[in-house]
Amino acid sequence: MSRVSVEYKDHIAHVTLTRGDKMNALDDAMIKAILSAGQEVAASDARAVVLSGEGKSFCAGLDMASFAKMAHIDPREWLMARSHEDANEMQELALIWRRIPMPVICAIQGVAYGGGLQIALGADVRIAHPDTKLAVMEMKWGIIPDMGGMVLLPKLVRSDVLRLLTYTARPIGASQAADWGLVTKLSDDPLTEAIALAEDIGGRSPSAIRAAKRLIDLAETQPRAEVLMAESAEQVELIGKPEQMEVIAAQMQGRKPVFK
């Protein structure tokens, strides 16, 4: 059975977790399908991505069979190998959405627990239903967040909030999550709003949007001088080029730009 679907419409890639009867819980097949979907979208000419889960929840994290599997494998062999640049397979589930060149908007409903939350954190923007519950759930099972969470979480929340969420594994509501920075905004229809935002982004200069994502990612991790130089280098490749000239022409003519 397929675990993830990828569809393209009007330059938007729609990536949907399709194990809704299991709250889109992560098993081996789902893990491989998510990575495959991310790789496919990264190689596409999509201008934005909507990431969502079918059914009542976005993703409940690892399923029970995956926890049972841990008793029969060598964790060092499983986790220490770097199979995706600087990450292992599990970490890439979240980080791949930061690696792909176009913005990712995640629509969240139901629950986003453990690995499910970390996948959502990989998106550029997260829109959640007000009734959504979120949790850094790993401590419930005697482990730590290890799917890229410790790269992503410190950029979103204060240190004391990160420690509270990690030490207690307590679910929090979407409103609290928004106050703390885990969620960008709330919506009664997060998928529809995510699609609308993706369409807005998709109507802007594709080269400028991709440059902006590269620059933001670099700005969050690199020293001042490197960021300033990157600003200049990215701008040089945009000014006066066909897409920028089309944006200016469209603005002057009161129409939507058309990008080839």
N, C-alpha and C positions, 0 to 999 in steps of 0.2 A: 504494500500500500504506500502511495506517495505520502511523504511527510511535509513537503513544502511545494507550493506552486509559485511560478514566476510568470507574470503576464505584463505586456507592454501596451500602453495606450496613451496617445498624444505625448510621447516622449517621457512618460512616467513609468517606472518599473514598479509593479505591485508584487511584493514578496509576502506570501501568506503562509503562516504555520498551519498545517491542515490535519492536526491530530486533535481536533476539537473534542472528541469523545473522551480523551484522556487529559483534558485541560492543557493540551499541547506540551505535555511533559516530555523531557528530553530522554530519548533512548539512543542507541548507536545509530539507528537508521536516521533519526531526526538530526543528530549531530552532523552526520555526513551530508544530509540534504541541505542543511543551513549553510555549511561551508561551500557546497557546490553552487547554491543559489547566489551567495555573495560573490564568488569568483565569476559566475556568468554575468551578473549585473556590472561588476567592475570592468569587464571587457566590452560592455555594450555602449551605445551612444545615448543612453538614457540621461536625462537632465536632472532628475531627482528620483528618489526612491521612497515608497511608502511601505513600511514594515508593520505587519499586523498579525494577529492570531485569530483563527476562526472560533466560533462558539462563544462560551461564556467567559473565557479567560485568555489573556495574552500568552502566558507560559508559567506553569507551576514549578519549574525547575526540573532537576533530575527525577526520573521515575524510580519506583522502588526496586525494579530489576537492576537498574544501574548502580544503586547503593549496594545491592547484594553482590554484584560483580566485583566490587572493591575488595571483598574478602578473598578473592581468588587470583588477583593479579599483583605484580610487583609494582608498587606505586612509583618507585624511582625510575624504572624502565618506562612506565606509562607517562609520567609527568615531566621528567627532566630533559627529555629530548626536545630540541628546538626544530619543529617541523615546518613552521611558517615564519620565516625571518627570525624575529626575536621571541617568538611565542610557541607554545605547544598547541596541539589540536583544540583542547578545551578553551584555552585563552583566546584563540582565534575566533571562536563563536561570537564574542563581543567585539574584539578588535578589528575584525574584517570590515565592520560598518564604518569604522574610522579610516581604514585604509582605502576604501573605494573612493574614487575621485569626485563623486557627486554627493550632495546633501541627502541625508536619510532622516525621514520623519517617522517616528514610531507612534502608532495608535495603541493605547493600553486600556483594557477593560478587565473586570474580574480580579485576577491576581497576577502579580509579577513577583515571584518568589525566587530567591537563590539565583541559580543560573539564568532564569527568566528575566530577573531584574538586571543582571549584568549584561545580557544581550540588549535589553532596552537602553542601558546606559551607553552602549556603543553608538547609538543614533545621535545625530546632531541636535534633534529636537524631540521632546516627548510630550504627547498630548494624552491626558488620562481622563477617564470618566470619573465623576466625583465619588462614586462608590468603590473605586478600585482600592485594593490593598496591596502594599508593597513591603518587601522584607529582605534584608540581608540574612538569609535563613540558615546559612551553613552551620552556625554554632549549635543549632538544634540537633545536628547529627554528629557533633564533636569534631568538626573540621572548620576550615577558614574559607572565605571567598577566594577562589583561585582561578576565576575565568576572566581575568583582566580587571576585576573589580578594584584592585588596589592601584591600578593606573588611572582608572576613570573616577572613582569616588572622591579622592582628595581634591580633584579639580572642581567638584560640584558642591561639596558640603564642608562645613567647619570640622576641625579635628575632633571636637567633643561630640558632635553629631555622628561622625563616622565611627567613633569608639562605642557610642551607645548602640547604634544599629548593629555593629559587628558583635559586641559582647553579649547582647541580649537576644538577638534573632527575633525581636518582637515585630509583628506587622504594624504598619502605620497606615492611616488613611491618606487619600490622594491630596486632601487639602494641606495636611501636615507635610507631605512629601513636596508639595509645591513651595511651601514656606521655607523648607530646608534646602531646596535646589535640586531634588531628585527628578522632579517633574517640571516641565516648562510652563504648562498651563492646563486648565481643566476645561472639559467640554462634555455636554450631554450626549454628543455624537462624535467621539474622537476620530473615528475612521473618516467620516465625511469631512471633518475639519482638516485632518492630515492630508487628504486628497486635494482639498482646496489650496492648502499651503504649498503642496508639491507643484500644483499647476501654476501658482504664482511664481515660484522659483523657476519652473520650467519655461516661463515666458521671458526670462531675463537672459542676458548674454551667457551662453554656456561656458565660454572660455573665462569670463570674469568670475562666474560662480565657482568654477573648479579652482581658479587661482585663489579665490577667497578662502576656500576650504583648506588648501595647502598652507596658506599663510597663517590661518588661525591655528591649525595643528602645530605649526612650527613655533608660533608665538607663545603657546602654552608650555613649551619645554626648553626653548633655546635662549641664550643670553641676548641682551639688548642689541649689541652690535650686529649679530647675525640676523635678528628680526628686522632691523632697519635696512640692512642690505637686501634682505629678501623682499621687503616692501618695494624697494626701488626696482629690483630685477623683475618681479612679477608685473609691475606697472609698465615697464618698458615693452613687455610683450603684448600689452593690451592697447596702449594709446596709438591711435591712427590705423589700427588693423580693421579688417572688414566688419567684424561684429560690433566693434565700438562705433564705427561710422554709421552702421545701421541703427544702433540705439539712438544716436544723435538725430539722424534723419527722421526716425519714427517720432521722437519727442517733438521735433519742429513741426511735423505734419499732423500731429494729434492722432496717431494710429499705433497699433501694436507692431513691434519689430518682427521681422521675419528672418530667421537664421537658416542658412543653407547647411 
